[in-house]
């Protein structure tokens, strides 16, 4: 049985906030269940790692919790938030403090191919 969950957010578009809930909810739940969880932001989703972006996005109109608060909740539950190196070239390096590490494609591929890992993509 796998003991690690990697959630790769590559196709999730911050301009469509309703897409953002599931990855963060699942990361929080899995971390709360004591699984090792990594949430990797890349591509368009990488913009969420930039300071000031997720703080101003709400999953639905009238919500009082920003996407950033859901990201913080995932991190506090034990999920490790990471960003892919090429994404920094697009969105810059002024990142939220919850981003723990910058990783490259080789890291993502090697971890995803590991026998003990399950990978979800959004």
KANORNOR-V524420 format. One record per residue. SS is DSSP state (helix for helix, strand for strand, loop for the rest). PHI is phi in radians with two decimals (* if undefined). PSI is psi in whole degrees, 0 to 359 (NA if undefined). Layout:
((SS;PHI;PSI) (SS;PHI;PSI))
This chain:
((loop;*;138) (loop;-1.22;148) (loop;-2.12;4) (strand;-2.29;138) (strand;-2.09;126) (strand;-1.94;127) (strand;-1.95;116) (strand;-1.83;117) (strand;-1.73;102) (loop;-2.13;325) (loop;-1.83;358) (loop;-1.35;126) (loop;-1.82;117) (loop;-1.01;340) (loop;-1.34;354) (loop;-2.11;79) (helix;-0.99;333) (helix;-1.13;343) (helix;-1.39;347) (loop;-1.52;345) (helix;-1.18;305) (helix;-0.94;311) (helix;-1.03;318) (helix;-1.29;322) (helix;-1.09;314) (helix;-1.16;322) (helix;-1.09;318) (helix;-1.12;314) (helix;-1.13;313) (helix;-1.09;318) (helix;-1.13;322) (helix;-1.16;336) (loop;-1.55;10) (loop;1.22;25) (loop;-1.48;151) (strand;-1.32;126) (strand;-2.25;131) (strand;-2.16;131) (strand;-1.99;113) (strand;-1.89;122) (strand;-1.69;130) (loop;-2.63;166) (helix;1.04;218) (helix;-1.03;326) (helix;-1.14;338) (helix;-1.04;337) (helix;-1.05;333) (helix;-1.11;337) (helix;-1.40;347) (strand;-1.37;131) (loop;-0.93;136) (loop;1.56;351) (loop;-1.53;296) (helix;-1.11;335) (helix;-1.12;339) (helix;-1.94;15) (loop;-2.02;134) (strand;-2.14;137) (loop;-1.11;331) (loop;-2.59;155) (loop;-1.06;136) (loop;1.53;355) (loop;-1.19;146) (loop;-1.74;355) (loop;-1.95;128) (strand;-1.42;165) (helix;-1.04;324) (helix;-1.04;321) (helix;-1.13;324) (helix;-1.20;324) (helix;-1.13;316) (helix;-1.06;319) (helix;-1.08;318) (helix;-1.06;314) (helix;-1.10;315) (helix;-1.12;331) (helix;-1.31;344) (loop;2.12;357) (loop;-1.22;140) (strand;-1.70;120) (strand;-1.62;129) (strand;-2.32;162) (strand;-2.31;145) (strand;-1.38;142) (helix;-0.91;310) (helix;-1.08;335) (helix;-1.16;329) (helix;-1.10;327) (helix;-1.16;332) (helix;-1.47;310) (helix;-1.80;353) (loop;1.61;177) (loop;-1.95;12) (loop;-1.52;82) (strand;-1.75;156) (loop;-1.11;152) (loop;-1.18;344) (loop;-1.31;345) (strand;-1.27;116) (strand;-1.62;337) (strand;-2.81;151) (strand;-1.82;130) (strand;-2.23;157) (loop;-1.85;179) (helix;-1.06;320) (helix;-1.08;322) (helix;-1.11;311) (helix;-1.04;314) (helix;-1.14;313) (helix;-1.12;321) (helix;-1.21;318) (helix;-1.14;330) (loop;-1.48;353) (loop;-1.16;141) (loop;-1.06;330) (loop;-1.59;11) (strand;-2.10;141) (strand;-1.96;137) (strand;-2.10;129) (strand;-1.91;143) (strand;-2.18;145) (loop;-2.32;NA))
